[in-house]
């Protein structure tokens, strides 16, 4: 959609303006902005707090949401609960489990499993009925920690923390080659590939993206690799995978971005969300959770020398 900003909206934040113009909840607007789907005068908007002016022309890529509805509860979906209280749930997601329904994945998602264990999520009204309580995601092939909201207030509080980048998300990764320097920051914008919209790429027209890292160990057998601790300073789709592929160190096991190797018996990227910290929405206390490396990645690590 394309709209010209009228005088009554002049001076407002772009995320509020888009919510007003589209009728979408602020959390979904934040996700659209995060994916580079909002432009002013053909320039991608990078900050939800940007103020608009009268006469600005705003373009919004509104995602198609046909027939969204609360998914069916499914007690057969397996995952671990690290923490649960009346406000939040912290989940340790196994690899290959899709977080919420989408094209081609309507059933057997994490959301279905959550609804079986926490039926109250079905009545959570955040304007996103097919992903109740979900405030951030992990790729299907990535294992590890994510937080889910149990109340509307907790949902908006956590979305705000993600928007302000105060949520700490740390990952363990194994990448090809020996990364130099041993600690640093990959700072390169990420956008959708023009040739394949399901694939992300480093692009001058993309959204700002920063991944900090430290090398924990280097190995030479069966092929040269580096084990990294990564921290997300932004949260773009496939961010760690795209950033390290772009600098010549693709994540081991990541066939999509060039990290697949016969030497490693992996059917997914060696990428695990091992630490998560945020301010508890009810108490304000800083809470921190950790997750051990899962068995498939531990097996690969034991094979390294």
N, C-alpha and C positions, 0 to 999 in steps of 0.2 A: 504494500500500500504506500501511497505518496500523499503527504499532506503539507500544506503551508501553515506555519504557526500563526494563529490569530493573536491580536493584541492581549486578550485576557490571559493567555498562557506565557506571554513574554516574561523572562526571568525565572521560569520554573526549571527544575532539574529535568534532564532528558528522560530518565527512567519514569518519572511521574507523568510526563507528557505522553510517552508511548503507552503507559497503562491506561490513561484517559482515552486516547484515540482508538486503542484496540479493544479495550475492555478486558485485557489480560491481567492476571495477578502480577504484583511487582516481582515475585520470585521468578516467574516465567520471563518477564521482561528482562531481568538481570541475566538470565541464561541466553537470551537472544543477543543482548549487547555483548556478552562474553564470547559468543560465537561470531562476532563481527557482522551481525544482521541489522544494525542500525547505522544509517548514514545521514549526515547533514551536508548539503551542497556537495554530494558525491564523495565526501570524506568519511571514512569509518570512525564511528564514535568509540573511544577507548575507555571513557570513564562515565559511570552512571550519574555522577554528580555534575556533569557539564550543564551549564545553563543555556537555554535557547533564547533567541531574539525574535521579535515580530518579523515575519516575512521569511524566516528560515524555511527551507524545503527539506522535509524529513522523509527518508525512505526506510521502511521497515519490512524485513522479510518475515512475514507471519507464518509460522509452521502450520502445516495441515494437521488437524487433530480430529480425524473422522471417528465419530461414535465412541469417544472416550467414556469409560465406565469403570467402576470399581472392579478389580480382578477378583477371581474366585479364590477363596482360601484353599491352600494345599499343604496338608501336614506332612507330605512325603518329601518336601523340599528340605534339604539338609544344610545347616549352617550353624555356627556357634554364636552364642550370646556372651559377650564379654562383660556387659553391664546393662542393667535395666532398672529404671525407677519410674515414677509417675510422669516424668517429663521427657526423658530421652532413652534411646536404646543404642548401644554400641555393638555392632555386628562384626564378626570375623568372617568375611565372605570367602568361600572356596573358589578356586579357579573354575572357569567355564560356567559359572552361574551368572545369568543376566540379571541386572538389578531391577529393572521395571519393564512392563510390557512395551513393545514397539513393533515395528514392521517385522513380521516373521517370528516374533517371540511374544505371543500373547499369554502363554501358560508356563508354569513351572519356573517362575521368576522369584527373585528374593522377595518381592512384594507379596506374592502369593503365600510364601512361607511365613512371612511376618504376620499376615492376616490370620493365619491358622493359630499362631501363638499369642497374638495381641489383637483380638477382634475389635477392640475400640478404635483401631486405626481406620476402620471402614467408615466411621462417622466423622473423621477429621476433615473439616472444610477449609482447604487452602486454595480452592479453585483448580485443583489438579487431581481429579478423581482416580486416574489410573496409576498414580504414583504417590499414594498417601504417605506423608511423613518424610519422603525422600528429599534431602536438601543438597546432596552431592552424590556423585557416582564413581564407580570403578569400572574400567573396561572389563568385559566378560572374562578375558584371559588373565586379568590381574587379581591376585588374592590379597586379603588383608582387611584393614579396618575402615569402617565408615559409620557415621552417626545418623540416626533416624529420630525425628521428632515425634512425640506422642500428643502434643497439644498445639493449638494454633499459635499461642504465644511463643512456645519453644521453637516452632518452625520459623517464625519471622525473626526471632532473635538469632538463630543459627545462620539463616540466610544473610542477615546483616553482618555477622562476623565473617562469613565467607567473602562477602562483598568488600569488607574493609581489610581483608587478608590477615586477620588475626588468628585464624585457625591454623595450627601447625600440622602439616602432613609430610611425613618422612617415609622414604621408600628404600628398600634394598634392591639393588640391580646388579646383574652381571653383564658386562658389555664386551664386545670383541676388541682386541688390541690393548695396548698399554696407554692409558690416558695420561696426558701431560698438559698442564701442570697437575700435581697430585691433589690440588684443591682449587676450586674456582667457581665461576658462574657462566652458564650458557645463556646468553641474552640475545634472543633472535625472535622476531615476530612469527606467529603461526597462523595460517589460514587454510581454507579448504582448497584442495587441488582442483584446478579448472578442468582437468581431464577426468577426474574421479571424485565426486563430491563426498564419498565415504572415506576418503583418504586425506590426511592432513599433510601440510608441507611448510617449510620455512619460506616466507613470502614477505616482500617489502610492503605489501598491501594488507598483511594480516594483523592480528592483535598482538600487543606486547606480550612477551612470554619470557619468564626467567626461571631457570633451574639451577640451584646451588648444588654442589657436590663435593664429596671428599672420597679419595681412593682409600679403601680399607686394606686391600690386598691385591697383589698382582700374581698371575700364574703364567706358566709357559706351556703346560701340557693339559689337555691334548692339543690345544692351540692357544696362542697368547690371548689372555683375557684380563679384565680388571673388575674387581668387586667394589661397588660404589655404595655410599650412603647419599641419597638425594633428598633435597627439600624443595617443595614447590613454593615459589613466591607468587606465582599466578596459577590458574587452574584450567589451562586449555586442554581440549580433547587430544588424547594421545601425547601429551606434552613431553614426557621423559623419552618416550620411544622416538618421537620426531627429532628432538634436540640432539640426542646422541647419534642417531643415524646421520644427521646433517653434518656432524663433525667427524664422521668416519668411524664411529664406535657404536654400531647398532646393538641393541639389546639382544643377548643370546636367546634363541628360540623364537624370535619375532620374524616370522616369514614375511609379514606384510611390509616391513621396513628394512629387510635385508639382513636379518640376524639369524636366519635358519642355517644350521650346520649339522651334517651327519654325525659329527663327533659327540653331539649332545642329544640324549634321548628325551627331548622335551616336545610337548605338543602345545606349548603356549610360551609367552615371553617370560624370562627370568626377571620378574618384577613383583615385588611384594610390599604392600602398604603396612610397614611394621610399627609405626608410631603415629598417634593422633592426639592432639591436645586442643582444648577449647575452654571458654568460660561457660560454666554450667548456667543454662538459661534461668533457672530458679534461684540459685544461691549466689551466682557471680564468682564462685570459686573456680580457680583454674584446675581442670582435671586432665589427666594424662593416661593413655592406655597404650599397651604394647602387644604385639603379636609375634610369636616365634616363627621362624622360617618353616613353611610346610614341607612335608616329606619329599615331594618330587624335586623341590629345589635343593633340599639338603642332600639328596642323593647325588645331584650334579655337583654340588660343592665338594663332596667327599672324593669325587673323581679328579679333582684339579690338583695340580702340583706345580 
